[in-house]
Every structure is written in C-alpha cells, then in structure tokens.
Amino acid sequence: MKLLTANLTSKALDWALNHALMLEHGFVPEIAGALGEPSEMYEHTDPAVCLWLIKQYRANIDQVEHAPKVQVTIWYEITDSEDFDAVSAIGDTIEQAVARCVVQMRLGDEVEVPDELGVMTNDHLP
C-alpha cells in the first residue's frame, strides 16, 4: 500500500524508518544496545533512536511554528554535488517528526508499505 510519508504513523512509520536506515547505514551499532538484535526494527518512539537520528542528521527542531505540533528540518548534501537541500516534516511528537523527515529524505514523499501495516484512511494514495 502506498502512503504519504507525512501521514505515516505507528508500525508503518517504524517499518519505513527501518527501511530508510537499512538502505543507508545497514545495522547501526551506535544504537544497537537500545534495539537488541540486528533483526529488530527501529522504533521511532525509542528515545535512543530519536537522539541518534537528531545527532546523525543535525536536525533542527521547531516547536513554535506549528504548536502543539513539532516541525523538524534536516539539511543534507545532494549526492554527487556540493549543493545542499532540506526536507521538513511535521509530527505530533519530536520522534514522529524526526522519523518522517528521515523517511522523506531517503524514500521520498510516498512510501510503499506492507498492507498489514497501513491503515486505510482518506489520507492514503490510490
């Protein structure tokens, strides 16, 4: 099922974050202690995962503009270029916004997630 990255929540967001991180980093030893075995998924609500993502991507967190929601912006270098681009995401929590930002940066505005993880709402794409 194809979902908008901006609407990903719970296990669908965890799955997409895991997929994005595995593509870029493989298993991340810096947060291995918090995650257990390498086969386990990264949980976006895990404080260790969120802190690692904020540090890894130097995320800028803005809690004022969209109060009570949180906006996170990550600047990143464009592959094979010296230029930079930015991606922003809004979430109900810092953890959700950071995870959505990383997923959007690595996988794009739409993500194909397993059907059993998606929730059919008006927010999904056909």
Helices and strands as residue ranges (DSSP letters): E 2-4, G 5-7, H 10-25, G 29-31, H 32-35, H 47-57, E 60-62, E 70-77, E 84-91, H 94-107, E 110-112, G 115-117
